[in-house]
Amino acid sequence: MNDSSALTPTNARTESGRAPVDPQLIARMTRNEADMAFKKRVQTIFDWVMPADDDVILDIPCGRGFYLNMIRYVSKCQLVGAELDGDVIRKAQANVGHLPDIQLNQANIYALPYPDNTFDAVILSEILEHIDDDVAGLREVYRVLKPNGVVAITVPNADYPFWWDPINRTLEFLFKRPIRTGMFAGIWANHVRLYRRDQLRASVLAAGFQVEEERAFTHDSFPFIHNLVYGIGMPLLESGALPGNMATAANRITFDQNDGSLLNPINLGLKVFNFFDRNNSISEPVGRSTVNLAIKGRKA
């Protein structure tokens, strides 16, 4: 892990000269993806961040380095990944530590080890639901963003589709008590809360950001997909239980090595999941149940 003292603030972010990442390239980078909501999160982050080669971008939590790997695939910008969990950041080191201009730090969102006005953009994907004081975390992100900097936020929606996580949807309806840990935790896994649109917007505004755009996405889904992907699939992949070609097709990092053959059971499963996703849009109408909510905020 590198020393955060190497970071120095530069000029403020501007939108001139930026171009969206080719959707076909995004589709290639997510070709191994079984979580259809994650695919929409990737598209949203690239739509809002639009990395330029002279940017400095923070991803917190960087998790296993999936966003860092994709951004490095399309841009030469300086990337910083921050993660509280030491075991997880070691996995990120194994996945992306060999790539150029990527710095990984073990850090807490309430006390980021970076100077004021350091980053052109910050990615906050699936973190606010894990922390007790989301406004405090957002204020710390506001501090390290440059003026005119962008934050791209995604969170799980409290109004999620029944088939995404039928177990917790049923338990919430009957007993008001979802499962938060273990194989059957589903969308509530290790979460303090899920969000509604007005709740997320209020937290972002309270931290000082201007809200520029809001999205909600992923309504249709294969039944029990959250449990299948994260309760069964990810443990099998990370334990090394999947044969080589299946592991390659299931790994978000190795998308460029998947030959796409439908003789591979993973690719066949992906085709089925994508069939269920075909009618989902990147921004569903207000009032429709979705897996995720997203907000683009800007520092004045």
Secondary structure, 3 states (H helix, E strand, C coil): CCCHHHCCCCCCCCCCCCCCCCHHHHHHHCCCCCCHHHHHHHHHHHHHHCCCCCCEEEECCCCCCHHHHHHHHHCCCEEEEEECCHHHHHHHHHHHCCCCCEEEEECECCECCCCCCCEEEEEEECCHHHCCCHHHHHHHHHHHEEEEEEEEEEEEECCCCHHHCHHHHHHHHHHCCCCCCCCCCHHHCCCCCCECHHHHHHHHHHCCCEEEEEEEECCCCCCCHHHHHHHHHHHHHHHCCCCHHHHHHHCCCCHHHCCCCCCCHHHHHHHHHHHHHCCCCCCCCCCCCCCEEEEEEECC
